Amino acid sequence: MSSLAKQGSKRYGRELSRYPHYIRKMFDQMQERAQIPAFRSEYRQVDENERYNNPRQWLVQPGDTVMITKGKFAGTLTKVVALQKETNRVFLEQSETKRVVVPKQFWQPGQTSHIIDYPLPQHPKDLKVVGTIVNDDGTEKKIAADKLVFKGEYWDEDYQKMMPYRRIKYNENIIIPWPRPDPVEDCIYSTDKNLVNERTFFPNSIIYSDSPIDLINSMRHPLMKRPYKWDKQYLTKSDIKRLVPPQPLLSDNKKAGILERQQIKENLPSKPLPETINLVGDKVSQFLNNITDPHLAKFINKNSPDYKDPKDLFIEKQKKLYDEKIKENQQLNKIKSFVEAKYKLKRTKNLHI
């Protein structure tokens, strides 16, 4: 994968963000195979939507004094040198290294050997930010913040943006200031800061523009007569071929054959005719009546829709007898209750007399 594709250029490279994760993984593997071992990262590259992009996520900035909590150098105080945005990790002045072989065309100034100790980046969660507290007597002591919280913001002149206050959790009155970035020296082509912020244009109307109509044409070099291919206002023969599908070259015989097959297909019935149904039924019944093998006949009868299992028939018969007995007992109980009620009524009447 080229560096242009890695930058996500729409014109020269691929937009990897619109591919699924397994396609992006394939491109990462291709890039890793194309690189020499010295420049291969020990950690997986993070997707662009998961990368840290603000100080709240990084927790640290280049120039911070930190204490390492994991690994071989646990408990060591060192400084943050740079941020590795591809893996959400940071480079430290003193950290674990790996020995790699670097080709001579990639040597740095002052390098004298092919083998160097390349520093391994560290995750910000494995670091504790170290701050300095001034006591009442004027002495200073360093503290390592176990956890940080961000409350409030202020305008930082050095970073030229709003920066959050970095406080120690459970001791939010203690603020650890952000490190000061390295000053950038202006070159001869740099514009003065006050001149950049000066406003020189004030629009007179929101409807009519103050710019000349032919401004766009004048912005292009007059000697460049060749139009850009992405700004062309005409269609070439190749463009017309893409817009109009090619017509098939058919002879008169082929056209007549296609028309005939189409008519036959339209005349075919969508449902079977009654004559066809009767013919098929007669053929099937004739075949079934000529079966002499008892096992085959039993198998066919068993698979017929009217077939009933003898066990099911016996159970159904027993159920009918049971239902008849229940009805008979219900009738007898009705007669018994009627008779008992009748004679009981007579007996009570005689007692009253």
N, C-alpha and C positions, 0 to 999 in steps of 0.2 A: 504494500500500500504506500503510495507516494506521500510526501509531506503535504502536498496540496490537498489530497483527499483527507488527510488527517486533520487539516484545518477546517474541513467542512465546506470547502468552496463549492458553490453551485455550478460554476462555469467550467472548472477544470477537474473537479473530483466528485466523489460520491457523498451523498448525504447519508451518513451511517446511522443517524438518529432515527430515520424512518424505516430501517430494517429491523426484523425481529432479533431477539437476543442471540439465537444460535448462528445467524448470519454474521452479526457483529463479532461473535467469538471466532468464527472462521477467519475473518479479516485480521483479527489480532494475532491469530496463530501464523498467518502468512507473513505478517510484519515481523513477528518474533523469529521466524525461520530465516528471513532476509537479513536480519541484523547479526553482527558478530557477537560472540558471547560477552565481550567486555561491556556492551551497551544494553544488554538485556536486563530488564528490571526484575528484581526478586519478588515483587508484589504485583498483583493483578490490577490492571487499569480500571478505574471506576467510571461508570457511565456519566455523561455530561450532566444529566439531571440530578445525580447524586453527589456531585463534587461540591466542596466547600467554596463559597463565594463571598463570605463576609467575616469580619473578625469574631462575631459571636460563635460561629462554627469552628474556626481555627483555634480559638482560645489563646493563641500566641501569635507573635509577629516577629520578623527578623530583627535581632538585637535583644530579644528577651533573654533573661537569665532563668534557666529551668533546672530542675533536678530530675534525673532519670529514675524511674521506679521499677523498671523491669529489665531483665537481661544481664549481661556481663558487667555493665557499668552502672548497676543500680546504686543509687545514693550519690552519684557524681554530679557536681554542679558544672554546667556548660552553657553555651549560648546558641541561640537559633541562628543559623546562617541563611537559609533560604526555605521556601515552600515548594513542595512538589505537588502541583495541583492535579496531576494525572492519577495519583494514588492516595490523595488526602493525607500525605505525610510530610515531615519536615526534616531538613538536614541540620545536623548539629556539628559543633566544632570538635567534640570528642564523643565518639560513638563506635559501635562495632563496625568492622570493615571486612571486606572480602578481597582476596588477591585475584586480579584479573590481568590479562595480557592485552595491551593496547598496541595496535599497529603504529608505525612511526609517523604516518601522515596525520594521526590524531594526537600527537604529543602536545602537551602544554608547554608554555615557556619555562625553561629551567628543568625540564624532565630529562633524565639521563638513562632510564631503563625501560624495557618493555613491560615489566611487571610493576604494578602499583597497587597500593591498598586503597580500594574504592570505598567510601563511607556508605553505610546502609541507612536509609531514612527511618525515622521513628514516628509512630503514631502519636498525635497530640494527647490522646487519653492516657498514654504511658508516661506523661510528663507532669510535673508540678511547677507552676509558675512561682518564682522566688522574688519576693519584694523586700524592701528595706524600710524599717521602722525607726524613727528617731525618738529616743526616750527623753524624759524631762531634763535629765542631766546633760544632754547633748550627745550621748553615745548612740551608736547605731547598731542594730542587729537585723539579721536576715531571717525571714520566715518563708516557709513553703506552703502555698495555699493548697489544701486538699481538694476543695471544690470551689468553683467560681460562679458568681451570679452577675447578671448585667441589668442594672437599673439606672435609668436616666441617660441622656445623651448630651454632647457638647460639640461645638465646632472646633476642629483641630486644624490649626493653620499649617502644620507640617504635612499632614495627610490630605488637606484640602477637601474634607468631607466630615459628615457627622460621625462621631465615634462614641460608642457606649462606655459608660463608667464600668470598670472592671473591679468588682468587690469580692471580698472573701465571704463565703457562705457562713452564716451564723455570727459573723463579725462584719456586717455590712458597712460599718463606719470606717473600715480600713479599705482604702482604694489603692490598687496597684496600677500605676500609670503605664500607658503604652510606651514602648521604646521609640526614640526619635529616629526617623528614617535618615539614611545617608543623604546629604545635600546634593542636589543636581546642579552641576555647573552649566551655565548658559554658554552657547557657542555664538559665533558671529551672526548666525542666521536666526537666533532666538528673538522673540518679540518681548518687549517689556511688559511686565504684569499689569501695570496701570494702564498701558496703552491697549492691552487686550480687552480689559473691562470697560473701556470707553465706548459709549454708544454714539455712532455717527449717522445713523439712518433713522428717520421718523416717517412712517407712512402717512400720507395725506388722506387716503380714502381706502375703505375696505372693499370697494367694488371695482375701482379702476386701479390697475397697477402702474407704478411709476417707471417700470422697466420698459424699454423700447420693444416694439413688436418683433423686430428682427434680431433681438438679442441672442436667441438660441443659435441662429445661423452664423452670427459673428463669433460665437465662442469656438466654432470649429475652424481649423486652419484652412485658409482659402485655397491652398495648393493641393489639398487632399480632395480629389474629385471622386475617388472610389467610394461608393456608399458602403456602409457597414452591412454585413450579411444579416444581422439581427434587426436592422432598421429598414429593410427594403420594403417598398410599397408596391411590388409587382410579383406576379406568379411566373415561375419558370416552367418549362415542360416537365421537369421532374416533379415539381409541386402538383401540377395538374394530374399527373399519373397517380400520385398518392391519393388525391381527392376523388378521382373517378375510377371505379373498379374496372378491370379489363373485361371485355365482352368475349364470350366463348365463340370460337369459329366452328359452326356446325353446317353440315351440308343439308340439302333438301331432304334426302333419305333419312338422315338422323332426326331432323325436325319432325318428319311424318311419323317415324317410329315412336318418338317421345309423345306426340299427340295421341297416337293409337293406344299406347300404354296408359295414358292418363284417362282416356275414355273408358277403357276396360276397367280401370280401378274405380271410376265413378259408378259404373253399371253393376258392380259386384254388390250383392245384398249385404246389409249390415248384420242381419240376423238369419239363422238357418230357416229354410222353407219347411212347411208341414210335410211335404213329400220326403224331404231329406230326413226329418225326424222319424217318420214311419219306417223308412228303409233301414235306418240304423237300428231302430228298435226291433224290427223283424230279424235282422242279422244276429243281434245279441241274443234274443230269445231262442232262435234256432240253435245257436252254439250251446247255450245253457241246457237246453232240453236233450241234446245229444251226449251229455257227459255221462259216462258209465263208471268212472272211478268214484267209490263212495267217499274217500278221504277228500278228494277235490270238491265233490258236491257239498260235503259238510262244511268245508272251508268257504265256499261261495255263499252258501246259505247263511253262514255265520256273519259274513261281511255285508249281507243285504240290509237295507234300511228297515225292513219289516221284521228282522230277526229279533227274537227275545230269548234271553237266557233261561233255561229251565229253573234255575235257582230263583231268578227274579219272579218267574211265574208262580212258583210255589209260595214265595214270600207274599206275593200279591193276593194269592188265594187265601192264605192264612189270615191276612189282614182283613179281607172281606168277611170271613167267618167271625173274626173277633168283633168287627163292627156290628155284625148282625146280632151277636150275643149281647153286646152292650145295649143295642136298641131294644131287644126283647126284655132285658132286665129293667131298663128304664120304664117300659110299659107295665111290667109287673109291679114295680114300685109305685107307679101312679095308682094302679088299681088297689094295691094294699093300703096306701095312705087314704084313698077315698073311702074304703070300707071301714077302716079304723075310725076315721073321723065321723062317719055316719052312725056307727053303733055307739060311739062315745057320746054323741049328742043325744041319742035316745035314752041312754042310761042316766044322763044328767037330768033330763026331763022327768023321768020316773022318780028320781030322788026328790025333786022339788014337790011332786004331788004327795 
